[in-house]
Every structure is written in structure tokens, then in C-alpha cells.
């Protein structure tokens, strides 16, 4: 590159200017209309000032260049059509002398201006400035040429200023001038107003910031390197990036050149300009990037790879700041963010998914409306206020969002641009992002296509792999060579057998017996007129397996005929069909041979089909029944009920019930019916019926019911039926408004009839009693035999007839008191009745029976002459107390809570104590010391009295033995002990007594057992045997409470008795009641006649004692002598013969 045409003189600050004579203006331009238009404008502007000589082509220029001195100025077009303006300028500059050259151009290119100045251009002129051309020519004509330096009129700095001003006024770009300091640093001294357009900062702001501060960090080294080139005299042209005040990236093309200083013989000053080439650079980058993107798409790169390439492209193009990309997902219902830069990262900090239907965001509105939305001022926008508030908080002040569309014009996402300043986003920037959006649309569309293709491939792969059918392709040759089988074939047929695919014949998998038919089927369809449908067995040695082949004759991708089809395993269906045939045979066999009635009915209830048993059991022939309503054979009372059941079965519900029919002979038969509906497509089309003849079974059930709920002896209801009826009556009584009563009837001494007259007579007597009771009861009442000689009566009566239970009880007592003559014997037994009355259902049947039983117990305890007792709550308390006493007695026996008390018996002749009667006492842990009257009756009823008597005998015999052994010199003290009825019922009574006396070392002769008349009369023979056995041991016996029972003199003579004890009821009247004295005298006389000793029991006064002695009693016992007490307390009486007398006087 040559040196610039600007030269400096030897004297600093002075520039020589020479005048150039001119007679005309040479215009060098093109012939095109544009050139003609410029020429006309020049001629108009120069009219009156100068004439124009025009050069339209190369030949004319070559002629004119030889004689340039005739022109005052040369006006040169930048683009001539036949040559370039700079080329012509270079030729002109090589001339020794030439007039001032002015170039007309509308280009903003700084390279054109810089090169023009280097080649000697005096000024530039735009077409819009042609009206100024005369003034410019005049100015240029007055400036000296470079060679004319004789008369300095300006210093060199003024020339630089003028030149700088000229460049600045012509170009809109950034123009600057620099100088070199003495240290060799290059410093910028002036900047044009264009600096603001390329950087956004004013010249003064750049002066403070420094130009490198706005240069992109990656390009700063390049810019610094330009200064080294300038120092070497080079004119560098570089392209680099600056960061605009708005945050955008701008591309600049920078041209600079040195100015030679002749005086210093070096370059000391520099000029340059920077042109904004962002649009061209971005376009170039986008064009190149588009090729890369398209290549990636063509080579099948993944979506992420292509998207990353797009991001890289945006970075290269300087578009990477303040944008965000969203993509539609889920059928365009939502938007998800793919990426963001700059302010957009703050706006979409949460990377939230946008709901398109919500329309609460600008992006959703863009997708919905499919058009660009620009918001110059987010603070002033009323829509999308919630989102825009976040936009403003992130630092953005304006935004634009545009759709990403595919080639099919379907919106697949959005691109959003954010700016930090209020105002519309420049159209050029939007246009660039639209280019990017188109790329994104292509990428997303391709990605969607690939995804759909992958889904389709996956669908067909899974279909081929997971469908139970085998997909195959076979060649159209006789062997049907397989070219493809799906993976299911390996599972079903075996991988080993299919190892020769492709090429293996399909016939190899067909059972040998089926191959001929299989081939024939394919041969018959080779013309492709219909698909093949054939079933065959698989050639397998393991198990029989059936396959169904469905194939179509078609052409493959090479237009070659082939078979394509599927193989389906139908073994289960074949087995099911075989099973169905077997089932049909079995069903027919069961239908025909079933012993029950089996028939089917249509939806109108008419016989459709009947089995042979139906004819046999009903007497009707099959032809008589078919088409006939089944209700025609029903008993009249059953028709409505059974028809209702039939209608229910038509609704799909199975029915089970019993009914009665008439057979053809006119007999009734009981049938158990099962109706089962059968359907087709969920519509009931008929009813299957199975009817079992249960006539005999029902008869047997009725008989068993009679046996289960009735007494076999009397025919009365038994306990189970009575309890059931009682439970029902109690349940219904509140609603029915009646009362009930339960009568528990017990025959007194019925055992005597059985024992004396035999069980047959007893049974017959029970039947008579049952008939009598049944006649007494009303129809609403119920009489039952409860068991043995016990009967129960359930009375149901109106609430206002409260005396009805009493009247019935009295009638029962009256009727049963009438003697009954049976087999020559007149039977007359008493009866006891317990009555429980209930006016509400507050009790259950068990409580009602328990209350009646308690009342019966009280009636029997009351003794003969008491017909009935009505249950009262107090009776229940007594029973509870009795049960508690029984429970406590069991515990007392285990814990030995019983103690012995003794009551002395004196000899009336000597006054000495000769005997003691042992009486039991219960030392109850809670109730204290209890006398026999408080517990002995319960012990007798429960049988516990035998254990108590044994304990008493053991304690008393031990005490007597101790006493007699200690006082050997005295006459032995005799022990009197009571024996109960229960004791006599034990067959080993004598052995037990003997063992107890032996263990206690008590001499049997020291013991005398007291027995009552009633005990003796229970079983005289047994009593006599026991007494004789004990008598043989030396034990004596006494009749206790003599005179109160029923005695027989013959029995008294037979029994081994020693003593009679006169009951206290007779002793009470001695000295005052003549009858009692007569009875005592009689008993004493009887005892004397039988040689029996007499004891007066219950002596409580001296008068009674004296009268007993006077009447001849031998012994006396009573409270006058001593009360029962522990043995230690009576020992003083035993030692003092008359100690009892003083004690008796005190007690009386």
C-alpha cells in the first residue's frame, strides 16, 4: 500500500497550496439511468458556474486522461458499471498533475472513503448533496496541491482538522484521529458523532471510559495489535465486536492509516473510521450457520446437538444476550423452557412450565394467537400484569415474543427477547431472531418427526415382540421359504428349529400329517383372490400344539410376490372346543339320565325341553308337557308365589324354593326347585330348572320334627318346643298386648309309683296326667312335658285377666287330686306348682323358666298342703343367697372352717354330766360364727352335709378320746353325734366311721349316733343294716326328736336303739300344758316298755327340769343346763357335778 497523498512541508505547521487553472468540469459516470440522473442533477447545479464534459466509457476516459489540465475539477462516480471508481481514481492519481477529484457515493463504507482519501480524493459527495457541488468545487480549487508548497497559508494541524471535519461530515460511521506521543503511545484525539451510533456512548463518555472498555473482551487483543501495524506504516483493516450500551453485540469494520511527517521522517498522526457491519456480519454468520444446522439435520444429529449448535450460532452472531426459547409439549397444552440468556435467565429463573390455556403469559398468548407480540414498555402494559411484574423486577423494560413455526405453519414454541431500555425492539433484531426461530422450527419439527418415527418403530417393534401372534414373511415358492419371523416364533417353536431363517421352508414346522393340506391351501390362493385361512398342528414331539395361519398374497418392497401373515397359537381354543364337545355330551347324558326333573322354560314360562325323569315323576309324557305352561301342574295355592319366583329369575337372579305339584294320577308331590336363567349377550332367553322330588324327605322331616319337638311318651311338646314358643311369646307380647305365665308342675312322690308299681304303670299314669293338663289348657296355651314327672304350661291371656294363672293352677290341683284307678290301684298324688307371671318382655325365656323353677322350689319347701307359689323378687334373692352359701360351703370344707361345739347332757338322778352332744359351727370369714340353722339345710340339699358330718365326727371323737384318756378314773364321757339322711345313702358309711374312730383313738362304745324318725323311715331296711353294722362295733343309737314324725312300733323293736330323745316341742309345755305332759308320759312309758333310756331335750326352766324328773326322764339337755360351747369352755361343768346348776340359775 502506498503512502497517502497528504504530505507535509519541511516547516512544521505550514502547508503549501497551489492554484489549479480549470476551464470545465469532467464528469466520469455510468450510462445507466442512475448515472444519467446524476448528470442531469450536476448540470443543473453547475449551471452558470461551469460546463460538464462527460465520460461514459473506457475509450473516452483514455482520451481524456492525457489532457486533464483543462478541467477545474473531476467528479467521479463510485460505481461506473464499466469500471470501479477506485480503479479510475488510482489511474488519475498516477498522473503528474490533475484537478481536484470529488467522488459521488451513497455508501457508508469506511473502506471506500479511506481508500479514496489515500488515493487523493479531495471530498465526497452524496447524491442528496449535489446542490452543494459548486461550493465544494470552489473550496477544493482553492486548496493547494501536494506538489505546490511555496506559500504556506495553514499549519498542518489545521489541515488535519479540516480533513477530519470533511470525513466526519460525509460519513455516518465512527471517524477518529490519533497521534503518537514521544513515548511511542498512540492516543485518540478526536472522535466523530458516529461513535454514539456504534456504541451507544457519546464521545465524551468514551473519553472517560476508554475505547477498549466497550470492545468485546475476546477482541481487545486484536484492537491493540492494530497500533503496532500503524507504527510500521501499515493501514490495517480489522473486524471486531463491541458491546453496545443496550447490551447488544455490534460488529465493526475498522480502517485506519498513518500520516507521514516529512520533518520527523516518521508517522506521527493517524486517521481511521469504524463502520457498523453487524447486519452483514450477522447475515454471513447466519448463512454459514444455516449450512451447519442443515448439515447436522441431514446427518441425523440429535435434537440436543442441533440445539447446542443453534446456541453456538447465536453466540457467534452476537445474539446470545437477553432471549429465551420455549417449546410446546403435550399437544401444545404447555410450554417448557429450552434455554435462556442474560435478562431472560432472571425473568425465567424458576424455569416454570407455562400452561397455554391459562393465557397468563405473553408466551401462551403467542402460541394461542400464532403471532408476534411486542411490548415497548412492560410497565405500561395492562395485559399479563403478573408475568410482566416479574419481567420488570428482573430488570427488563421492553420485550417481544414471536412464534416458532414449522413448515406446516404449526406453532411449536416461542422466542422471547428482553431489553433493558424502554422502546421497540429494532426490526433488524427481530428479523434476525425470526431467522433463528425458523431454524428452531425446523429442528423441532424434525425432532417431532423423529420422535413420532421412533414411537411408531417402538409400537411396531413391541407389536411384533409382544403380540401373541407370530408375524412372518414367506417367499412365493413351493416350500414357502421364510424370510422373516417375529421374536414370538422363537418362544413358541424354538430358536434352534428356526436357526435357518431366512431360507427355511415353512413346511418344516408343520406336522407331517398336515403338510399336504397346508400346501394345497396356499396353492389354491396363489392368485391372491382371497387370504389364506388354515389351521395345522405344529411338528412337535413334546405336546400337541395347534396354530392358525392367516396370510395374504402381496408384493414386497422389491415388487416381488410373497406371503405375509401371522401364526396364532389356537391350542387353547382347540382344547376348549374339544372340551365343549365333551361337555355337551356330558350335559346330554346328565340331562337324560338325571333322576331329578330337569327341564327348560321359555320367557313365557312354557316347557321347552324335559328329561325322561320328568315324565316318570309327574306321570306326564314329554309331548303332554312341551309348550304347556309349567304353572298348569302347580297346586292352586302355589301358582302366584311360584310365578313371582319365575319373574325374578327372568331378571337374572337364580331362585331356590319348594312347591307342590299335582301328578297325573292326582297325587301331590313336594318339589325342591332351582331356577337358573341363561343369557345371550346379557339378555335372558330362558330358564333352566332342576326339580328334586322331596315328598318322602319332607314326610321324614315332619316326622323327625315331631320326634325332636314332642315327647315320645305323652305326645306333648317337649322342652325344646316349649322354650321356642316361650321365646316367641315373650318377643311378641308387647306388640300383641297380652300377658304370659309359666307354670312349672311337679308330681309329688311320683317315685313311689315307679318303685312300687313299676315303670310301665308310671308311664301310663304320666300319659293320663298329660291328657288332663292338655284338657285344662286353652287353645292359646301350651302344655309340655319338661322331663320325668315335671310338666310346664305356657299361658297366654289378656292383660286385664290377672287371676287367670291362679285359676289354672287351682284347676290343675283340683283335677289331679281326684284319685285315679289304674290296674286295680287307686293312685292319688299331690302336685306342686311354681308360677312366673310376665306382663312385659323384659326377661328372656331362660329367666322365665328359672323364675318358675324358683317358685316351684319354694312351693315344695313349704311342705304338703301348699299347691303353688308365685315368683317374687325376694325368692330370687333367697336362691342367690343359697347359691352363695353353697359356694362358700365348698370353700369352707376345703379350708376346714368348721368347729365343734358341745352341749352337756346330765343324769337327772345324780346331776352329773354324762354325755355331750357335738354340734357343728361354721366360722365364716365374713359372716362370723354361723349355727347349723343358717347353712345345714343347704348342705343337706347339696349333699355336702356328709363331708361336714365326717369333719365333725373327726374333731369330736378326737376331743372325747383325749378327755377320757386323761380322766381314766372317771366314768367315760359319751359323745352324741347326729347322722343325716344323706349319710345313710353312702354304702361305706360304717367303714368310714370305723376308720375315723380308729384314727382318733376313740372307743366306739364312747359314741352314740342320733338319728331322726324321718331318717329311719326313708329306707328302713337300709337303715337297719347300717345300724346293725355299727352296733357290732359297740356304737349306741338314739332316736332324735321323737314324737314329731311317723313311727312304727315294729320298726322300733327291730332297730338296735338305746335312747329316745323327746322333742323340745313337747318339753316346752311341761308344767303348764296337760296334753304335752300326757304325751311325755306316754313316750316315757313306751321307752320303759322297750327298755330305752329317755332324754328330755330343750330344758330351759327349772319347772321343766323338775317335771321331767318327776315323769321319769333319765337324762336332760337344754339351755338351762348349758348352751353349746367349745370343749374347753364346758370342761369346768364336767369336773363339777353341780356346776351346771349354778350356771343354769344365772342363765335363767
JOWO-V17794 format. One record per backbone hydrogen bond with DSSP energy under -0.5 kcal/mol. CO is the residue of the C=O (numbers start at 1). NH is the residue of the N-H. If there is no record, write none. Layout:
BEGIN
<<CO & NH> <CO & NH>>
END
This chain:
BEGIN
<<5 & 7> <10 & 12> <11 & 14> <14 & 9> <15 & 153> <15 & 154> <19 & 21> <24 & 72> <24 & 73> <25 & 27> <25 & 53> <26 & 28> <26 & 75> <27 & 29> <27 & 55> <28 & 77> <32 & 35> <32 & 36> <33 & 37> <34 & 38> <35 & 39> <36 & 40> <37 & 41> <38 & 42> <39 & 43> <40 & 44> <41 & 45> <42 & 46> <43 & 47> <46 & 49> <46 & 50> <51 & 25> <52 & 54> <53 & 27> <54 & 56> <55 & 29> <57 & 61> <58 & 62> <59 & 63> <60 & 64> <61 & 65> <63 & 66> <64 & 67> <68 & 71> <70 & 23> <70 & 24> <72 & 100> <73 & 26> <73 & 75> <74 & 76> <74 & 102> <75 & 28> <76 & 104> <78 & 80> <78 & 85> <80 & 82> <83 & 80> <84 & 88> <85 & 89> <86 & 90> <87 & 91> <88 & 92> <89 & 93> <90 & 94> <92 & 95> <100 & 74> <101 & 122> <101 & 123> <102 & 76> <103 & 105> <103 & 125> <104 & 78> <109 & 113> <110 & 114> <111 & 115> <112 & 116> <113 & 117> <114 & 118> <115 & 119> <116 & 121> <117 & 5> <117 & 120> <118 & 5> <120 & 101> <123 & 103> <125 & 105> <126 & 129> <127 & 130> <129 & 132> <130 & 133> <132 & 136> <133 & 137> <134 & 138> <135 & 139> <136 & 140> <137 & 141> <138 & 142> <139 & 143> <140 & 143> <141 & 20> <145 & 148> <147 & 149> <151 & 17> <154 & 15> <155 & 159> <156 & 160> <157 & 161> <158 & 162> <159 & 163> <160 & 164> <161 & 165> <162 & 166> <163 & 167> <164 & 168> <165 & 169> <166 & 170> <167 & 171> <173 & 175> <173 & 194> <174 & 274> <175 & 192> <176 & 272> <177 & 189> <177 & 190> <178 & 270> <179 & 181> <179 & 187> <181 & 184> <185 & 181> <185 & 187> <187 & 179> <190 & 177> <192 & 195> <193 & 196> <193 & 197> <194 & 198> <195 & 199> <195 & 201> <196 & 200> <199 & 245> <202 & 206> <203 & 207> <204 & 208> <205 & 209> <206 & 210> <210 & 213> <211 & 214> <211 & 215> <214 & 243> <216 & 219> <216 & 220> <217 & 220> <219 & 223> <220 & 224> <221 & 225> <222 & 226> <223 & 226> <223 & 227> <224 & 227> <224 & 228> <225 & 229> <226 & 230> <227 & 231> <228 & 232> <229 & 234> <230 & 233> <234 & 236> <236 & 256> <238 & 254> <240 & 252> <241 & 216> <242 & 244> <242 & 250> <244 & 247> <248 & 244> <248 & 250> <250 & 242> <251 & 277> <251 & 278> <252 & 240> <252 & 254> <253 & 255> <253 & 275> <254 & 238> <255 & 273> <257 & 271> <259 & 268> <259 & 269> <260 & 262> <261 & 265> <261 & 266> <266 & 261> <266 & 268> <268 & 180> <269 & 259> <270 & 178> <271 & 257> <272 & 176> <273 & 255> <274 & 174> <275 & 253> <275 & 277> <277 & 281> <278 & 282> <279 & 283> <280 & 284> <281 & 285> <282 & 286> <283 & 287> <284 & 288> <285 & 289> <286 & 290> <287 & 291> <288 & 292> <289 & 293> <290 & 294> <291 & 295> <292 & 296> <293 & 297> <294 & 298> <295 & 299> <296 & 301> <297 & 300> <302 & 306> <303 & 307> <304 & 308> <305 & 309> <306 & 310> <307 & 311> <308 & 312> <309 & 313> <310 & 314> <311 & 315> <312 & 316> <313 & 317> <314 & 319> <314 & 320> <315 & 318> <318 & 249> <322 & 418> <323 & 341> <324 & 416> <325 & 338> <325 & 339> <326 & 414> <327 & 336> <329 & 333> <329 & 334> <330 & 333> <333 & 356> <333 & 357> <334 & 329> <335 & 354> <336 & 327> <339 & 325> <341 & 323> <341 & 344> <342 & 345> <342 & 346> <343 & 346> <343 & 347> <344 & 348> <346 & 349> <348 & 351> <354 & 335> <354 & 356> <355 & 358> <355 & 359> <356 & 359> <360 & 387> <361 & 365> <362 & 366> <363 & 367> <364 & 368> <365 & 369> <366 & 370> <366 & 371> <373 & 401> <375 & 399> <376 & 423> <377 & 380> <377 & 381> <382 & 385> <384 & 388> <385 & 389> <386 & 390> <387 & 391> <388 & 392> <389 & 393> <390 & 394> <391 & 396> <392 & 395> <397 & 378> <398 & 419> <399 & 375> <400 & 417> <401 & 373> <402 & 415> <403 & 405> <404 & 412> <404 & 413> <406 & 409> <409 & 411> <410 & 406> <412 & 328> <413 & 404> <414 & 326> <415 & 402> <416 & 324> <417 & 400> <419 & 397> <419 & 398> <426 & 430> <427 & 431> <428 & 432> <429 & 433> <430 & 434> <431 & 435> <432 & 436> <433 & 437> <434 & 438> <435 & 439> <436 & 440> <437 & 441> <438 & 442> <439 & 443> <440 & 444> <441 & 445> <442 & 446> <443 & 447> <444 & 448> <445 & 449> <446 & 450> <447 & 451> <448 & 452> <449 & 453> <450 & 454> <451 & 455> <452 & 456> <453 & 457> <454 & 458> <455 & 459> <456 & 460> <457 & 461> <458 & 462> <459 & 463> <460 & 464> <461 & 465> <462 & 466> <462 & 467> <463 & 467> <464 & 488> <469 & 471> <470 & 567> <471 & 486> <472 & 565> <473 & 483> <473 & 484> <474 & 563> <475 & 477> <477 & 480> <479 & 506> <479 & 507> <480 & 506> <481 & 475> <482 & 502> <482 & 503> <484 & 473> <486 & 489> <487 & 490> <487 & 491> <488 & 492> <489 & 493> <489 & 494> <494 & 498> <496 & 499> <498 & 501> <504 & 482> <505 & 508> <506 & 509> <507 & 510> <509 & 539> <511 & 514> <511 & 515> <512 & 515> <514 & 518> <515 & 519> <516 & 520> <517 & 521> <518 & 522> <519 & 523> <520 & 524> <521 & 525> <522 & 525> <523 & 526> <525 & 528> <532 & 551> <534 & 549> <536 & 547> <537 & 511> <538 & 540> <545 & 538> <546 & 570> <546 & 571> <547 & 536> <547 & 549> <548 & 550> <548 & 568> <549 & 534> <550 & 566> <551 & 532> <552 & 554> <552 & 564> <554 & 562> <556 & 559> <560 & 556> <561 & 476> <562 & 554> <563 & 474> <564 & 552> <565 & 472> <566 & 550> <567 & 470> <568 & 548> <568 & 570> <570 & 574> <571 & 575> <572 & 576> <573 & 577> <574 & 578> <575 & 579> <576 & 580> <577 & 581> <578 & 582> <579 & 583> <580 & 584> <581 & 585> <582 & 586> <583 & 587> <584 & 588> <585 & 589> <586 & 590> <587 & 591> <588 & 592> <589 & 593> <590 & 594> <596 & 598> <597 & 691> <598 & 611> <599 & 689> <600 & 608> <600 & 609> <601 & 687> <602 & 605> <605 & 630> <606 & 602> <607 & 627> <609 & 600> <611 & 614> <611 & 615> <612 & 616> <613 & 617> <614 & 618> <615 & 619> <618 & 664> <621 & 625> <622 & 625> <622 & 626> <625 & 628> <628 & 607> <629 & 632> <630 & 633> <631 & 634> <633 & 662> <635 & 638> <635 & 639> <636 & 639> <638 & 642> <639 & 643> <640 & 644> <641 & 645> <642 & 646> <643 & 647> <644 & 648> <645 & 649> <646 & 650> <647 & 651> <648 & 651> <648 & 653> <649 & 652> <655 & 675> <657 & 673> <659 & 671> <660 & 635> <661 & 663> <661 & 669> <663 & 666> <667 & 663> <669 & 661> <669 & 671> <670 & 694> <670 & 695> <671 & 659> <671 & 673> <672 & 692> <673 & 657> <674 & 676> <674 & 690> <675 & 655> <676 & 688> <678 & 685> <678 & 686> <680 & 683> <682 & 684> <683 & 680> <686 & 678> <687 & 601> <688 & 676> <689 & 599> <690 & 674> <690 & 692> <691 & 597> <692 & 672> <692 & 694> <694 & 698> <695 & 699> <696 & 700> <697 & 701> <698 & 702> <699 & 703> <700 & 704> <701 & 705> <702 & 706> <703 & 707> <704 & 708> <705 & 709> <706 & 710> <709 & 718> <711 & 715> <716 & 711> <717 & 785> <718 & 722> <719 & 723> <720 & 724> <721 & 725> <722 & 726> <723 & 727> <724 & 728> <725 & 729> <726 & 730> <727 & 731> <728 & 732> <729 & 733> <732 & 736> <733 & 737> <733 & 738> <737 & 799> <739 & 797> <740 & 838> <741 & 743> <741 & 795> <742 & 744> <742 & 836> <743 & 745> <743 & 793> <744 & 834> <745 & 791> <746 & 832> <747 & 750> <749 & 752> <749 & 753> <750 & 753> <750 & 754> <751 & 755> <752 & 756> <753 & 757> <753 & 758> <754 & 758> <758 & 762> <759 & 763> <760 & 764> <761 & 765> <762 & 766> <763 & 767> <764 & 768> <765 & 769> <766 & 770> <767 & 771> <768 & 772> <769 & 773> <770 & 774> <771 & 775> <772 & 776> <773 & 777> <778 & 781> <782 & 794> <783 & 717> <784 & 786> <784 & 792> <787 & 790> <789 & 747> <790 & 786> <790 & 787> <791 & 745> <792 & 784> <793 & 743> <793 & 795> <794 & 782> <795 & 741> <795 & 797> <797 & 739> <798 & 801> <800 & 802> <801 & 804> <803 & 807> <804 & 808> <805 & 809> <806 & 810> <807 & 811> <808 & 812> <809 & 813> <810 & 814> <811 & 815> <812 & 816> <813 & 817> <814 & 818> <815 & 818> <820 & 822> <820 & 827> <822 & 825> <825 & 822> <825 & 827> <827 & 820> <830 & 748> <832 & 746> <833 & 869> <834 & 744> <835 & 871> <836 & 742> <838 & 740> <840 & 842> <844 & 848> <845 & 849> <846 & 850> <847 & 851> <848 & 852> <849 & 853> <850 & 854> <851 & 855> <852 & 856> <853 & 857> <854 & 858> <855 & 859> <856 & 860> <857 & 861> <858 & 862> <860 & 863> <863 & 866> <865 & 867> <867 & 833> <869 & 835> <872 & 875> <872 & 876> <873 & 877> <874 & 878> <875 & 879> <876 & 880> <877 & 881> <878 & 882> <879 & 883> <880 & 884> <881 & 885> <882 & 886> <883 & 887> <884 & 888> <885 & 889> <886 & 890> <887 & 891> <888 & 892> <889 & 893> <890 & 894> <891 & 895> <892 & 896> <892 & 897> <897 & 923> <899 & 921> <901 & 919> <902 & 1125> <903 & 917> <905 & 914> <905 & 915> <906 & 908> <906 & 1116> <907 & 911> <912 & 907> <912 & 914> <914 & 974> <915 & 905> <916 & 918> <916 & 976> <917 & 903> <917 & 919> <919 & 901> <921 & 899> <921 & 923> <922 & 924> <922 & 930> <924 & 928> <928 & 924> <928 & 930> <930 & 922> <931 & 934> <932 & 935> <932 & 936> <935 & 939> <936 & 940> <937 & 941> <938 & 942> <939 & 943> <939 & 944> <939 & 945> <943 & 946> <944 & 948> <945 & 949> <946 & 950> <947 & 951> <948 & 952> <949 & 953> <950 & 954> <951 & 955> <952 & 956> <953 & 957> <954 & 958> <955 & 959> <956 & 960> <957 & 961> <958 & 962> <959 & 963> <960 & 964> <961 & 965> <962 & 966> <963 & 967> <965 & 968> <966 & 968> <967 & 970> <974 & 916> <974 & 976> <975 & 977> <975 & 1008> <976 & 918> <977 & 1010> <980 & 984> <981 & 985> <982 & 985> <983 & 986> <985 & 987> <986 & 989> <988 & 992> <989 & 993> <990 & 994> <991 & 995> <992 & 996> <993 & 997> <994 & 998> <995 & 999> <996 & 1000> <997 & 1002> <998 & 1001> <1001 & 1003> <1003 & 1006> <1004 & 1007> <1006 & 975> <1007 & 1036> <1008 & 977> <1009 & 1038> <1010 & 979> <1011 & 1040> <1012 & 1016> <1013 & 1017> <1014 & 1018> <1015 & 1018> <1015 & 1019> <1019 & 1023> <1020 & 1024> <1021 & 1025> <1022 & 1026> <1023 & 1027> <1024 & 1028> <1025 & 1029> <1026 & 1030> <1027 & 1031> <1028 & 1032> <1030 & 1033> <1030 & 1035> <1031 & 1034> <1036 & 1009> <1037 & 1058> <1037 & 1059> <1038 & 1011> <1038 & 1040> <1039 & 1042> <1039 & 1061> <1040 & 1013> <1041 & 1044> <1042 & 1063> <1045 & 1047> <1048 & 1052> <1049 & 1053> <1050 & 1054> <1051 & 1055> <1055 & 1057> <1058 & 1093> <1059 & 1039> <1060 & 1062> <1060 & 1095> <1061 & 1042> <1062 & 1097> <1063 & 1066> <1063 & 1067> <1064 & 1068> <1066 & 1069> <1067 & 1070> <1069 & 1072> <1069 & 1073> <1072 & 1074> <1073 & 1077> <1074 & 1078> <1075 & 1079> <1076 & 1080> <1077 & 1081> <1078 & 1082> <1079 & 1083> <1080 & 1084> <1081 & 1085> <1082 & 1086> <1083 & 1087> <1084 & 1088> <1085 & 1089> <1086 & 1090> <1087 & 1092> <1088 & 1091> <1093 & 1060> <1094 & 1114> <1094 & 1115> <1095 & 1062> <1095 & 1097> <1096 & 1117> <1099 & 1120> <1099 & 1121> <1101 & 1105> <1102 & 1106> <1103 & 1107> <1104 & 1108> <1105 & 1109> <1106 & 1110> <1107 & 1111> <1108 & 1112> <1108 & 1113> <1109 & 1112> <1114 & 908> <1115 & 1096> <1116 & 906> <1117 & 1098> <1117 & 1099> <1118 & 1121> <1118 & 1122> <1125 & 902> <1126 & 1129> <1126 & 1130> <1127 & 1130> <1127 & 1131> <1130 & 1133> <1130 & 1134> <1131 & 1135> <1132 & 1136> <1135 & 1137> <1136 & 1139> <1138 & 1141> <1138 & 1142> <1139 & 1143> <1140 & 1144> <1141 & 1145> <1142 & 1146> <1143 & 1147> <1144 & 1148>>
END
